[in-house]
Amino acid sequence: MNTQEIKDVYDRYVIPNYTRNPILLIKGNGVDVWDAEGKRYLDLFSGWAVSLLGHCHPNVVAAIQKQAALLQHAPNIYYTEPQGLLAKHISERSFGGQSFFCNSGAEANEAAIKLARIHNSASGRFKIITFSDSFHGRTIATVTATAQPKYHKGFAPLVEGFSYVPFNDLEALKKEVDGGTCAIMLETIQGEGGINIAGKDFLQAVRKLCDEKGLLLILDEVQCGMGRTGKYFAYQHFGIEPDIMTLAKALGGGVAIGAMTAKKEIAKSLIPGSHASTFGGNPLACAAGVAVFETLEKEKLLDNVEKMGKYAQEQLKLLQKKYKIIREVRGVGLMIGIELNVSGADIIKKCIQAGLFLNCTHDTVIRFMPPLNVKKEHIDEGLSILESVISKT
Ligand SMILES: *Cc1c(COP(=O)(O)O)cnc(C)c1O
């Protein structure tokens, strides 16, 4: 089918809850994606940071193919090797916790919220504080946790027990904590909120506050985790450790998977029967996740993130000097935001037409999140397309 034919099928049969570009994608390889007309696009956005190793990395493809022919689904009343190994990879690279697997970021955060509540159920504490411009998902509880009114519109009543304070505002946070609070939840680097980086002092003070008041610190690493910032997990830049961490997006290298990992003494509150997911931790997705961790290590991709992140930020700062429309370039590793003085939607549209996938969030922030194995030449090519679009704006 061609682009128009598929569009017609969508118009009749697919719920129109997305604004879609009129492009029919067929295949991908590394940083490249092709549409039905054979046009090639350079993908420096990685579909919300999902395609961590680029499209169809051979190690991920091989792991999926092998597992697909062996065993695709096993109910969680049995054991499978991929689930155990993936939990081990996460634990050894983070804070030694235990994982629960699910299928998306929202589900991972939902699990974290439920764990925080059940762990504190004896004391009756259930309130969770989150931060302005956060994003935690679209289920009714995680959208409530998401402190952006635009995502709440039309879905009232929301879930009880959430409140919001300005990001990086310690005094406001301290004022909000009361005897009913059980957890504080945040992204160390906000993704959908516009690539906003938590202050190191702020995060360390939050950790201290949690310790003093007996609160759980939940870090949502769904977007910033999995090596994107040059460390396995973004919190590792800040000299703190969470009690609970959530992952999804890049964890499966392109396959749907989510995980919540928690310190063992907290995790034990999720007793059998308290929480579950039919597909969670299925061998197919977990085999892909194991291949992702092995590839990060084998190809020394954290080093590449540091090098390429530095290079991209340098080049973007040169662009900033040339074009007044760029207000600020900020980010860590390969999680970079380019804040404009104007709305970015039109620029992104033109970049896509010119063969470059980027994204705009929070109206004015262009997001640059290439695969972690990106090369200098890809960055150069992408930025030259971006410059040619910006220079005509
Ligand atoms: C994308 C995202 C989520 C939600 O993940 P889904 O897989 O879309 O449910 C949650 N938190 C953060 C930080 C995200 O970027």
The ligand as an ORCA input file, in Angstrom:
! r2SCAN-3c Opt
* xyz 0 1
  C       7.611      8.593     28.104
  C       7.693      8.785     29.549
  C       6.830      8.114     30.423
  C       5.678      7.270     29.928
  O       6.121      6.164     29.198
  P       5.080      5.331     28.280
  O       5.902      4.154     27.839
  O       4.663      6.226     27.161
  O       3.958      4.951     29.150
  C       7.012      8.278     31.775
  N       7.995      9.050     32.257
  C       8.855      9.702     31.462
  C       9.947     10.525     32.055
  C       8.727      9.600     30.080
  O       9.549     10.285     29.284
*
